[in-house]
Amino acid sequence: MPKTVTADLPEEKTMAEMAPAGGQEGLSIEQMTTSKATMSSAATSGKKGKRLGWLILLLVLIGIGVIAFYGRNYVVQIWPGSAALYQSFKIDVETTNTLGLEIHDLTTKTVLQNGVTTLTVTGVIKNITEITQPLPRVSVALINTDGQHVYSWTTTVEEREVQPWGQVEFSTSMNQPPEEAKNVKVDLIEIGK
């Protein structure tokens, strides 16, 4: 009688056993084409999203510009320092400044000569309007560390008026300023006061 011999033949593997490690299964052709289409539509939607983001940013900037221009008087009330920015672009704004003039570039210099201390205060008076403005007197006050006035004086500017958007320099000096004076405050005195 013939003998039955068992051969060590490799066992057949099922599809699940042939799947890649990590529990992932292979993709069918439909799945592969669907994922490519999804990826290309995701790239297209990413470009659209980027364009939409730039468009929104542009609209926000335009909106801020419109509000800053048409609401400039309100902006200046909230943030008085913005008046100089508007004026640099020659845009009129309503301020509480009834003179139409501002003091800029204020500097002080102390010189000791022949035992005498001389304090010199210089600055620029700018016309922030579209009309010629008469130049008022300039008031200079010396202030101590507590904010108290120690000494003050007034002076006039050589020119009588300043042209629209123009400026005029001024300078004034005093000998032997009080030692307790630590700061200088300069104001314009309204004409008629």
SVG drawing of the C-alpha trace seen along z (x, -y; Angstrom):
<svg xmlns="http://www.w3.org/2000/svg" viewBox="-17 -142 51 144">
<polyline fill="none" stroke="black" stroke-width="0.4" points="0.0,0.0 1.3,-3.3 2.5,-5.5 1.1,-8.9 3.8,-11.5 3.0,-14.9 4.9,-17.6 5.8,-20.9 4.0,-23.1 3.5,-26.8 0.0,-27.5 -2.2,-29.7 -2.6,-33.1 -5.8,-35.1 -6.0,-38.7 -6.2,-39.9 -3.0,-38.2 -1.3,-39.8 -2.2,-43.3 0.6,-45.7 1.7,-45.7 0.1,-48.2 -3.4,-47.1 -3.7,-49.0 -5.4,-47.4 -4.5,-47.9 -6.5,-50.4 -8.8,-49.5 -8.5,-51.3 -11.7,-53.3 -10.2,-54.3 -7.0,-55.4 -8.7,-57.5 -11.0,-59.0 -8.2,-60.0 -6.3,-61.7 -9.4,-63.6 -9.9,-64.6 -6.3,-65.8 -6.6,-67.9 -9.9,-69.4 -8.2,-70.1 -5.4,-72.0 -7.9,-73.9 -9.9,-74.8 -6.7,-75.8 -5.9,-78.3 -9.5,-79.6 -9.2,-80.0 -5.9,-81.9 -7.5,-84.2 -10.5,-84.7 -8.2,-85.5 -6.4,-88.2 -9.6,-89.6 -11.0,-89.9 -7.7,-91.5 -7.9,-94.0 -11.5,-94.9 -10.6,-95.3 -7.8,-97.7 -10.0,-99.7 -12.7,-99.9 -10.1,-101.1 -8.9,-103.8 -12.5,-104.9 -13.3,-105.1 -9.9,-106.9 -10.7,-109.5 -14.4,-110.2 -14.3,-109.7 -11.0,-111.7 -12.5,-114.2 -13.7,-111.4 -10.3,-109.7 -8.6,-112.9 -10.9,-113.3 -10.0,-109.8 -6.3,-110.0 -5.1,-113.7 -1.7,-112.7 -3.2,-111.5 -3.9,-115.2 -0.2,-115.6 -0.4,-112.5 -3.5,-113.9 -1.8,-117.3 1.3,-115.7 -1.0,-114.5 -2.6,-118.0 -6.0,-116.7 -7.9,-119.2 -9.1,-117.9 -11.2,-119.6 -9.2,-120.0 -9.6,-122.0 -6.7,-124.1 -8.4,-127.4 -5.2,-129.1 -4.4,-126.8 -0.8,-126.7 1.3,-124.1 4.7,-124.1 7.2,-121.5 10.9,-120.6 11.2,-122.3 14.8,-122.3 16.6,-123.8 20.2,-124.6 22.1,-125.8 25.4,-127.6 27.7,-128.8 29.7,-131.9 31.7,-134.2 30.0,-132.7 26.5,-133.4 24.2,-130.6 22.0,-131.3 19.0,-129.1 17.9,-129.3 14.6,-127.8 14.1,-127.3 11.3,-125.7 9.2,-125.9 5.6,-127.2 3.7,-125.4 0.5,-126.6 -1.8,-123.5 -4.5,-125.2 -5.0,-126.3 -5.1,-130.0 -2.5,-132.5 -2.4,-132.8 -1.2,-135.7 1.6,-134.8 0.7,-135.2 3.1,-135.7 5.0,-132.7 4.8,-131.8 7.7,-129.9 7.3,-128.4 10.0,-126.7 8.7,-123.8 10.1,-121.9 10.0,-118.2 6.6,-118.5 5.1,-120.1 4.9,-123.6 5.7,-126.7 8.9,-128.2 9.4,-131.1 7.7,-132.2 8.0,-134.9 6.6,-135.8 8.2,-136.7 7.2,-137.6 8.3,-136.2 9.9,-138.5 7.5,-137.6 3.9,-138.8 2.2,-135.8 2.8,-132.3 1.7,-131.1 -0.7,-128.1 1.1,-124.8 4.2,-126.9 6.4,-127.3 8.4,-129.9 11.3,-129.4 11.5,-131.1 14.2,-131.5 14.2,-133.1 16.7,-133.2 17.0,-134.1 20.0,-134.5 20.3,-132.7 17.3,-130.3 16.2,-129.0 18.1,-125.9 14.9,-124.0 13.6,-124.4 13.9,-121.0 11.4,-121.2 10.3,-123.8 6.7,-124.2 6.0,-126.4 2.5,-127.6 1.0,-130.1 -1.1,-132.9 -4.2,-133.7 -4.3,-137.1 -6.4,-139.5 -5.7,-137.8"/>
</svg>
